[in-house]
Amino acid sequence: MLTARFLALRCALLFALTTGGSLGARAQQTPAAIPPPLAGEAAPAPLPPPTTGVPTGIELLLPQASPRALVAQAVGLTDVTVEYHSPSVRSRTVWGGLVPYEQVWRAGANENTLIRFSTPVLLNGQSVPAGQYSYYVIPHQDREWEVAFNRVTTHWGTDGYDPQQDIIRVPVQTEPAQFQESLLYWFSNVRPNGAHLNLTWEKRTVVLLFEVEVHKQVLAGVERALSQQPNDWQLLAQAADYLVQNNLQPERALAWINESIRLQSEVSNNWIKARLLAQQQDYGTAIVYARKAIKLGDKDDDAFKSRLPNMRLSLTEWQARAY
């Protein structure tokens, strides 16, 4: 325990510091010496450091001037994603000013704008492998603008940009647009085999047309499925129906639908074969399979009853062309 002498001195010192007394004033000029503890006494605990009233080591969360944005679209069997930061016009001249002509632009703000494809895509007939790329735009004043996909995805904008790392550079269309304050990416004209990726800012839209080989992807999946279940009549019928709907490979479609009917003759596969034959202008044989499909149908089945009017209409059309 501290001696009575030491405790008295320490209490006087603390009182002076907290009340602003004369001892506190003297301590600001010449710090008072605290006598060392006598033999057998414990050393006094150090006083805590003064506080400023403001926590340290805390990062304030503030909104970004160019907020992060993400847009995604399924195109056929391909997932396309664009990740970017969206700057605002804020009364500035954008094209030819904030974004100079004849220079590579990050197509957004802050870090690289990133584009991802889950499968290969086609740009101007050139194949681009599946993967993630930096997306750059090169605006020109007197000729077509360009878009570049670059392998390096960790730069800050164009810092360190190397055209030798471009995987592709293609011309793109530009169109007038209604005023858009914040830069916006969006998809349009989405089809199973392609789409338009648009960048709109201020009064201009940059349009990138890309295509996907959806039929190739579907048929590769069909082949894998059939290799695992070659005797699934429904799987064979679905595969044939896809070819009929898209008017593709009629010989392969006929082989698949014949095998489906051999395994199990049903309304659906007979009707698919009727449509396939009519597509090949073999209306006489198409009529045979159409009648068979209608005969096999369950008149109490709601799904069949909803299809029956269109089946009869098609049968009438084929009969008119056959005779």
C-alpha positions as CSV (number, residue, x, y, z in Angstrom):
1,M,0.0,0.0,0.0
2,L,1.1,3.6,-0.6
3,T,2.2,5.6,2.4
4,A,0.0,8.4,3.7
5,R,2.6,10.9,2.6
6,F,2.5,9.7,-1.0
7,L,-1.3,9.5,-1.2
8,A,-1.7,13.0,0.2
9,L,0.6,14.4,-2.4
10,R,-1.1,12.5,-5.3
11,C,-4.6,13.6,-4.2
12,A,-3.4,17.3,-4.1
13,L,-1.9,17.0,-7.5
14,L,-5.1,15.4,-9.0
15,F,-7.3,18.0,-7.4
16,A,-5.2,20.9,-8.8
17,L,-5.2,19.4,-12.3
18,T,-9.0,18.9,-12.4
19,T,-10.0,22.2,-10.8
20,G,-7.4,24.5,-12.5
21,G,-5.9,25.5,-9.2
22,S,-2.5,27.0,-8.6
23,L,-0.8,23.7,-8.5
24,G,-2.2,22.9,-11.9
25,A,-0.9,26.2,-13.3
26,R,2.6,25.5,-11.9
27,A,2.5,22.0,-13.3
28,Q,2.0,23.4,-16.8
29,Q,5.2,25.4,-16.4
30,T,7.3,23.0,-14.4
31,P,6.0,19.4,-14.1
32,A,5.9,18.4,-10.5
33,A,8.2,15.6,-9.6
34,I,6.5,12.6,-8.0
35,P,8.7,11.1,-5.5
36,P,9.7,7.5,-6.1
37,P,8.0,4.9,-4.0
38,L,9.7,3.9,-0.8
39,A,11.1,0.5,-0.3
40,G,8.3,-2.1,-0.3
41,E,5.8,0.2,-2.0
42,A,4.2,-0.5,-5.4
43,A,4.8,2.0,-8.2
44,P,1.8,4.3,-8.9
45,A,-0.2,3.5,-12.0
46,P,0.4,5.9,-14.9
47,L,-2.3,8.4,-15.7
48,P,-4.3,7.7,-18.9
49,P,-3.4,9.8,-22.0
50,P,-5.6,12.8,-22.7
51,T,-8.4,12.3,-25.2
52,T,-9.4,14.6,-28.1
53,G,-13.1,13.5,-28.2
54,V,-12.7,12.2,-31.8
55,P,-12.4,8.4,-32.3
56,T,-9.3,7.3,-34.3
57,G,-9.0,4.5,-36.8
58,I,-12.6,4.9,-38.1
59,E,-13.2,5.4,-41.8
60,L,-16.2,7.6,-42.7
61,L,-18.6,6.2,-45.3
62,L,-19.3,8.9,-47.8
63,P,-21.2,8.6,-51.2
64,Q,-18.9,8.4,-54.2
65,A,-19.0,11.2,-56.8
66,S,-19.1,8.4,-59.5
67,P,-21.0,5.5,-57.9
68,R,-20.3,1.9,-58.7
69,A,-22.9,0.2,-61.0
70,L,-23.5,-3.3,-62.3
71,V,-25.7,-4.4,-65.3
72,A,-26.2,-8.0,-66.4
73,Q,-28.1,-9.7,-69.2
74,A,-28.6,-13.3,-70.3
75,V,-28.2,-13.6,-74.1
76,G,-29.1,-17.1,-75.2
77,L,-27.0,-19.3,-72.9
78,T,-24.4,-16.6,-72.3
79,D,-24.3,-14.3,-69.2
80,V,-22.9,-10.8,-69.9
81,T,-22.0,-8.5,-67.1
82,V,-20.7,-4.9,-67.1
83,E,-19.2,-3.4,-63.9
84,Y,-18.4,0.3,-64.0
85,H,-18.4,3.6,-62.1
86,S,-20.9,6.2,-63.4
87,P,-19.7,9.8,-63.6
88,S,-22.1,12.7,-64.0
89,V,-22.0,15.5,-66.6
90,R,-22.2,18.3,-64.0
91,S,-22.5,21.1,-66.7
92,R,-19.2,20.0,-68.3
93,T,-18.4,19.4,-71.9
94,V,-18.1,15.6,-72.2
95,W,-17.2,14.6,-75.8
96,G,-14.1,16.4,-76.9
97,G,-13.7,17.9,-73.5
98,L,-13.8,15.7,-70.4
99,V,-13.4,12.8,-72.8
100,P,-10.8,13.9,-75.4
101,Y,-11.0,12.7,-79.0
102,E,-8.3,10.4,-80.3
103,Q,-7.4,9.0,-76.8
104,V,-8.2,5.8,-75.0
105,W,-10.9,6.3,-72.4
106,R,-11.8,4.0,-69.5
107,A,-15.5,4.1,-70.5
108,G,-16.5,5.1,-67.0
109,A,-14.8,6.5,-63.9
110,N,-12.2,5.4,-61.3
111,E,-11.1,1.7,-61.9
112,N,-11.3,-0.1,-65.2
113,T,-14.7,-0.7,-66.6
114,L,-15.0,-4.5,-66.7
115,I,-17.0,-6.8,-69.0
116,R,-17.5,-10.5,-68.5
117,F,-18.7,-13.2,-70.8
118,S,-19.6,-16.7,-69.6
119,T,-19.1,-18.2,-73.0
120,P,-17.3,-17.1,-76.2
121,V,-18.8,-14.3,-78.2
122,L,-18.4,-12.8,-81.7
123,L,-17.5,-9.2,-82.4
124,N,-17.5,-8.3,-86.1
125,G,-17.2,-12.0,-86.8
126,Q,-14.1,-12.3,-84.6
127,S,-14.3,-14.8,-81.7
128,V,-13.6,-13.5,-78.1
129,P,-13.0,-16.2,-75.5
130,A,-15.1,-16.4,-72.4
131,G,-13.6,-14.4,-69.6
132,Q,-13.3,-10.9,-68.0
133,Y,-11.7,-7.9,-69.8
134,S,-11.2,-4.2,-69.3
135,Y,-13.6,-2.2,-71.6
136,Y,-12.1,0.9,-73.3
137,V,-13.6,3.3,-75.8
138,I,-11.6,5.3,-78.3
139,P,-13.7,8.3,-79.5
140,H,-12.8,9.9,-82.9
141,Q,-13.9,13.2,-84.2
142,D,-14.0,12.4,-87.9
143,R,-14.3,8.6,-88.2
144,E,-15.9,5.6,-86.5
145,W,-15.3,5.2,-82.8
146,E,-13.6,2.0,-81.5
147,V,-14.0,-0.3,-78.5
148,A,-11.1,-2.3,-77.1
149,F,-11.1,-5.3,-74.8
150,N,-7.9,-5.5,-72.8
151,R,-6.5,-8.5,-70.8
152,V,-5.3,-6.3,-67.9
153,T,-8.2,-5.7,-65.4
154,T,-6.4,-4.2,-62.4
155,H,-5.5,-0.7,-63.6
156,W,-6.8,2.6,-62.4
157,G,-8.6,3.7,-65.6
158,T,-6.0,4.1,-68.4
159,D,-3.0,4.2,-66.1
160,G,-0.5,1.7,-67.5
161,Y,-2.8,0.9,-70.5
162,D,-0.9,-1.2,-73.0
163,P,-2.5,-1.7,-76.5
164,Q,-0.4,-4.8,-76.9
165,Q,-2.6,-6.4,-74.3
166,D,-5.8,-5.7,-76.3
167,I,-7.5,-9.0,-77.2
168,I,-9.6,-7.2,-79.8
169,R,-10.3,-3.7,-81.1
170,V,-13.4,-3.1,-83.3
171,P,-15.3,-0.2,-84.7
172,V,-18.7,0.7,-83.1
173,Q,-21.7,2.8,-83.9
174,T,-22.5,6.1,-82.2
175,E,-26.0,7.6,-82.1
176,P,-27.5,10.9,-80.9
177,A,-29.4,10.4,-77.6
178,Q,-31.6,12.3,-75.2
179,F,-29.6,14.0,-72.4
180,Q,-28.3,11.5,-69.8
181,E,-26.7,13.1,-66.7
182,S,-25.1,10.0,-65.3
183,L,-23.3,7.5,-67.5
184,L,-25.5,4.4,-68.2
185,Y,-24.8,1.0,-69.6
186,W,-27.9,-0.9,-70.9
187,F,-28.8,-3.7,-73.2
188,S,-31.2,-3.6,-76.2
189,N,-32.3,-5.8,-79.1
190,V,-31.7,-8.9,-77.0
191,R,-32.2,-12.1,-79.0
192,P,-31.1,-15.7,-78.4
193,N,-28.1,-15.2,-80.7
194,G,-27.0,-11.6,-79.8
195,A,-27.7,-8.2,-78.4
196,H,-26.6,-4.6,-78.3
197,L,-24.6,-3.2,-75.4
198,N,-25.2,0.5,-75.2
199,L,-23.2,3.2,-73.3
200,T,-25.2,6.5,-73.0
201,W,-23.8,9.7,-71.6
202,E,-24.7,13.3,-72.1
203,K,-26.2,13.3,-75.7
204,R,-24.5,10.3,-77.2
205,T,-24.9,6.5,-77.2
206,V,-22.1,4.1,-78.1
207,V,-23.6,0.8,-79.5
208,L,-21.6,-2.4,-79.4
209,L,-23.2,-5.3,-81.3
210,F,-22.1,-8.8,-80.2
211,E,-23.3,-12.3,-81.1
212,V,-23.3,-15.6,-79.4
213,E,-23.2,-19.1,-81.1
214,V,-26.3,-20.2,-79.2
215,H,-27.2,-23.1,-81.5
216,K,-23.7,-24.5,-81.3
217,Q,-23.9,-24.3,-77.5
218,V,-27.3,-25.9,-77.3
219,L,-26.4,-28.7,-79.6
220,A,-23.2,-29.4,-77.6
221,G,-25.4,-29.7,-74.5
222,V,-27.9,-31.9,-76.3
223,E,-25.1,-34.3,-77.4
224,R,-23.8,-34.5,-73.9
225,A,-27.3,-35.2,-72.5
226,L,-28.1,-37.9,-75.1
227,S,-24.7,-39.6,-74.5
228,Q,-25.8,-40.1,-70.9
229,Q,-29.5,-41.0,-71.6
230,P,-29.7,-42.3,-75.2
231,N,-33.0,-44.0,-74.6
232,D,-34.9,-41.1,-73.2
233,W,-37.7,-40.5,-75.7
234,Q,-38.7,-37.1,-74.2
235,L,-35.1,-35.9,-74.4
236,L,-34.9,-37.0,-78.1
237,A,-38.2,-35.2,-78.8
238,Q,-37.1,-32.0,-77.1
239,A,-33.8,-32.0,-79.1
240,A,-35.7,-32.6,-82.4
241,D,-38.2,-29.9,-81.5
242,Y,-35.4,-27.4,-81.0
243,L,-34.1,-28.1,-84.5
244,V,-37.6,-27.8,-86.0
245,Q,-38.3,-24.5,-84.2
246,N,-35.1,-23.0,-85.5
247,N,-35.2,-24.7,-89.0
248,L,-31.8,-26.4,-88.4
249,Q,-30.3,-29.7,-89.5
250,P,-33.5,-31.5,-90.7
251,E,-31.7,-34.8,-91.2
252,R,-30.5,-34.9,-87.6
253,A,-34.0,-33.8,-86.4
254,L,-35.6,-36.6,-88.3
255,A,-33.2,-39.2,-86.9
256,W,-33.9,-38.0,-83.3
257,I,-37.7,-37.8,-83.7
258,N,-37.8,-41.3,-85.4
259,E,-35.9,-42.7,-82.4
260,S,-38.2,-41.0,-80.0
261,I,-41.3,-42.4,-81.7
262,R,-39.7,-45.9,-81.8
263,L,-39.1,-45.8,-78.0
264,Q,-42.6,-44.5,-77.2
265,S,-45.2,-43.1,-79.6
266,E,-46.9,-40.1,-78.1
267,V,-48.9,-37.0,-79.1
268,S,-45.9,-34.7,-78.7
269,N,-43.3,-36.6,-80.8
270,N,-45.8,-37.5,-83.6
271,W,-46.7,-33.8,-83.8
272,I,-43.1,-32.7,-83.9
273,K,-42.5,-35.1,-86.8
274,A,-45.6,-33.8,-88.6
275,R,-44.2,-30.2,-88.3
276,L,-40.8,-31.3,-89.5
277,L,-42.2,-33.0,-92.6
278,A,-44.4,-30.0,-93.4
279,Q,-41.3,-27.8,-93.1
280,Q,-39.7,-30.0,-95.7
281,Q,-42.9,-29.6,-97.8
282,D,-43.7,-33.3,-97.5
283,Y,-47.3,-32.4,-96.7
284,G,-48.8,-35.9,-97.5
285,T,-46.7,-37.6,-94.8
286,A,-47.1,-34.7,-92.5
287,I,-50.9,-35.2,-92.6
288,V,-50.5,-38.8,-91.6
289,Y,-48.5,-38.0,-88.5
290,A,-50.7,-35.0,-87.7
291,R,-53.8,-37.2,-87.7
292,K,-52.0,-39.8,-85.6
293,A,-51.0,-37.1,-83.0
294,I,-54.6,-35.9,-82.8
295,K,-55.9,-39.4,-82.4
296,L,-53.4,-40.2,-79.6
297,G,-54.5,-37.1,-77.6
298,D,-56.4,-37.4,-74.4
299,K,-59.6,-35.4,-75.0
300,D,-60.0,-34.9,-71.2
301,D,-56.5,-33.4,-70.9
302,D,-56.6,-29.6,-70.6
303,A,-53.2,-29.1,-72.1
304,F,-54.1,-31.2,-75.1
305,K,-57.4,-29.4,-75.5
306,S,-55.7,-26.0,-75.6
307,R,-53.4,-27.2,-78.4
308,L,-56.0,-29.0,-80.4
309,P,-57.4,-25.9,-82.3
310,N,-54.0,-25.0,-83.7
311,M,-53.2,-28.6,-84.6
312,R,-56.4,-28.8,-86.6
313,L,-55.7,-25.5,-88.2
314,S,-52.3,-26.6,-89.3
315,L,-53.7,-29.9,-90.6
316,T,-56.2,-28.0,-92.7
317,E,-53.5,-25.8,-94.2
318,W,-51.3,-28.9,-95.0
319,Q,-54.3,-30.7,-96.7
320,A,-54.9,-27.6,-98.9
321,R,-51.3,-27.7,-100.0
322,A,-51.1,-31.4,-100.5
323,Y,-54.2,-31.9,-102.7
